[in-house]
Every structure is written in structure tokens, then in C-alpha cells.
């Protein structure tokens, strides 16, 4: 029963893709309805499955496995991994994704590619659910690539715009680099451990942790490459801000609920493989560094979507850092709350952009608060959640990450996390003050108007989730899953959850709140009623570097890519000219010619030669038959 | 009747066949080649008749009649071809008839 319903959840979006591409490409509204219907049905089924499992106290199911191909010793199954972790992720993907689908209905309503858009959204949902439910590395990799393809299609949705097409290509290629490492990691796992199935691998490693320590470190780091690509960790972070060229709901989908979450989810799913101190140390520091780097860049961006994009990078850095600190629970918890509030912020930004006729520069906005009250209040909820103020959801998840750093006695990363928290509050309130406060600084901002209901309802729902997401027991579900408690154990009460951070790790909680206050104070001092950004004058070159994203794009474009590409191109050229053109093509033609020349000598035109050869042939045949 | 054993017939037949074959390969004149071909056919006939006789079975002789008929027809067609060729090329020597070369 449960398996069949799970298959249904997985296949509904795929069915929607098939229906739209085959039947309703020219019927925009029907396509949208199919796609929205599919994702909502998937959500409903996921929710009932989830409730069924929670109320029954069921933690996980036996894996469902359908044999797919077997070559020699290698067996690949199409399987489903159904447990609390994947059920929660299904809820996030279909729930937040569903709200984004609904939002897209209004946001994209005049677009000529409406049907195509919804087909892509459904494809994306399908791939993402595939990653969530995959029970082995091979299936996960297949869906992983499918997510790559569908994100390419969505980012490049307005492919007639050169910048969108370039951004799509950049996202795809950057992801490919990470995926290459991922694939190597998978091959390494298979070569040394002989299985790709998560449960089997877990059992195998549990028994022989010491024996496979070296393999686990290498494989863990290689697999982390894949996660770094999808979750946009340094040094593969450059694609994510450019991905803002896609439609805003797509940014919400990619940057909030799904694609970027895939990397963190995968790390949590295969955490048993990463449990070597060296690998985790590297992962934690990469995460922390990304968080700091992205937060610094976000401080000096002027495009509303780019600020949010860098903020996403920074929050993903937090999650990866949490994984590196043995904190799968905080990582997944933050992933969930982040899905809520970042989707909310992106959709809010979309609403502002929609109201201001596609203006994205925050310095050309201002005074939006009066014009778009619903957007303002929901956006504030998202901002406070992101900054981590009590009792918004972000406070709890961020606190659990900081608490994890303290619990691991990694004070360097704890301080780094605090600095990032200060910066987060600073850039978010910079955005809020500039966009919503002050006076309207452009024509469009003066004539702004509140978005229609179908755009603001998803905002309201997400605002509620962002506000209360921290105290709904999400953390405990993950804790039960990762720390092996039984699911039957009741969740702690509401009040207990509300105050839990102060009891569990008071230091982290108070420092976290202190960081929010400092960040808010800074933003208040600099940006209240500011007409232009005061920071470039005060910071000089530092501000320029932040604004130019610390020149990473230029570094890649001018040094890294030319040299690696040039070298690769030379190798490929040599292979093409020498081996393929020289060896294979010329070789084939040369061999044929030599045989032709040899055969031509036989054709003398002389009757008697033929007769002689015939006789020789017959004699040889007779000898072969008779004398053998 | 049983004075001459089968082997003798077969040896004569083999010799005749070899002579014919040698002629086909070595001789230049088409007409002679033709006659040599006939010689080969008759060598085969001789072997068949001998076999038939010694096995007490008439199948071989029936086969020989067929071969004679076919040979007659073949001679008619072949000679006609040679005459036609001679008219066109004024020669019946195989060395001059190598237009299939190159």
C-alpha cells in the first residue's frame, strides 16, 4: 500500500510532463492545471503517508526494489527508500513546490511559453522526488542528472535572452564538474565495497569502519564534490547567482525547496560514508567559508534577487558546515526552515518585481511598504526567520547549527557562524530598509500596486510556515531518524520547543540573538532613509571587491577556464587528428585500398587464368573434404 | 568381362580428364579449348559408365545420357558464340580476348 502510494507520488509529476508535452502544448491553461493538480495530488498523498506513518509510529519501511539491470556481479535496482527522512523531504518538495506552482500560475500568465514552463516544473519536481526516494547511488545519480537538465531548462526558460542562455549553460557545466567527482565517488564505492545500495552500504561500513576508513574518506570527499556542485559550495558556487536569470518562481524553486537542497540531503542520506574526521573537517570548513564569502558578497549587491541568491549560498554553507560538524539533524532542520523562508523571500521578491514592472534594482525601489502591505508583512516574516529572531523558524535551526559547533568544540566555526549571522541580518535589513522604507526612488516604485490574490496567498501560507516552522516538531522528527530513537516517542510540547534552545545551548542562543541585534543596528545606522549606498565610500576597495563577487567569475573566466580548456582542447585535438583522423579514418581507407590493389591483380581478364584458379579451388576443396 | 578391373577404367578416365584440363588451361585457340572441354565431359562419362557397370546399377548410365544431351546443346551454343566472336574480333585466340582486364 505504502509503496504503491509512494510510486504514485513519484510518477504523478512525470505523468503531468507526458500529458503536457503530448496533448496540451497549445492549451496553456489546461497544461497549468494538469501540472498544479499533479503536484498538489502528490502533496496530498505524501501528507497522508506521513500522517499514517507518524500516527502508526512507523519509522521506516523495507526497501522496495525492482531489478533493473544486472551485468555480471553488478546489479542495479530501481528502488524506493521510504523513511522519515524521505517522507519529510517529499513533503517539502511537493508542499513548497506546490505553492510555487500556484504562484507561477499568476506570475507567468502572459508568457507565451506557459505550457512549456509547467512541463519543465513538473519534470523538475519528478527528478527531485526521484533523488529524495532513491535507495541506491545509481538511481540517485540518474535523478541527480535529471535535476541538472531540468534546472538547465528552467534557468534558460527565456532562452532568447543571451544572459539567460549563458546562465543556464553555466549552471549546467558547473554542476557537471561536481557531478564528475560524484560519479568517481560512486565508482570508487562500487569498486571497493561492491554495492551501491544505501542500506547494504550502511551495514557493510558499520561492521568494518576501520577497514574501510581510507576508502570512506576518499569516496566521501568525491561524493561531496557532487553535493558542492548542486548545493553551490565554494569553489563551484558561481552558477547560483547567475541562475537568477530564470523566472522568479524558478529561482524560488531552485534556491529554496529543491535543487540546492539536493546536495545537503544527499550528504545526510549517505552520512555513514562520510564519517571520517578528515573528510568531515574539509566539508565543515568549505561550508563555513562559503557561508562567510557569500554573506560578504551579499552585503554589496544591488539586485534584489542576487542578494537573496547570495543569502541562499550563505545558508547552504551553514547546512554543509553542520553536516561537517556531525550535525545531520541541524542540517536537515535548517534545510526545511530555509525551504520555507527562502521560498517566501523569493516569491515576495517576485511579487515586488511584478508590482514594479520588472524592476530588480533595490535603489530604484523604496516606500514599497505602503503600496504592497501584504508583501511587506510576509517579506518581514521571511526576513526575521532568515536573520534568526525568536520565535521565527530560522532562530531554531540556526541555533541548532551553532549549538552543534559548540558541542563539537569547534570554536573557530562557531565564531565564523556568528559573523555570518551578523552579516545576514545586516544585508537583509539593508534590503528591507532600502526597498520598503524611505521614499520612492523611481517612477515604477511610485506606481507600485499590491499583487493579485493568487500571488499573495502562497506568501501568506509560507509566512505562517516560516514563523512557526521552528516549533512544529520538525527537528525532533529528524533527531529521531538520525539518532535512532523510536518514532513512537511523543514530540515535546509547544512551550518546551519554544524555549528549548535556551535550555540546550544557552551560549549559542544568546550569541545568536546578539548577532541579530548587531546586524540590525548596523543596517539601521547605515540604511535608514539612505538615498544612496554609503558603504562604497567608507570601505573603498573592499566594497568594490564585494560588489564584484571577489572577482571569482573573472578569475574563472580569464585564468582557470582558458588554461584548462586550452589544455583539454589540445589533448582532444591531438586525439582527434592523430588517433581518430590519422589512425582510424585513414587506417580504414588505407586497409581497404591495399586489399583492393591486391584483389585487382587477380583480375587479369585472361580466361585461362580463371579456369586455372577454378581448378585449384576445386582441388583444394576436394582435398579438404576427402583427405581430412 | 571381369578381366579388366574398375581401377583401369578410372585411371583412363582420370588421364583423359587431366589431358582435357591441361588443354583448357594451356591451349590458346578457343576451338581447341572447346574440344578439350568435350574431352573432360567424356572422361566423366567414362567414369560414370564404369561405375554403373561395376555396381550393377543403371543410374550412372542414365546420367551419361543426360550429359551427352547437355553437351550437344552446349556445343551448339558454344560454337555459335565462337563464330559470332570471330566475326566481331577476327580472332579466336584467348590472349587477344582480355578486355575484362582493367
Interface residues (C-beta under 8 A of the other chain):
Chain A: X600 X603 X604 X605 X606 X607 X608 X611 X612 X615
Chain B: X21 X24 X25 X26 X94 X95 X97 X98 X99 X100 X101 X102
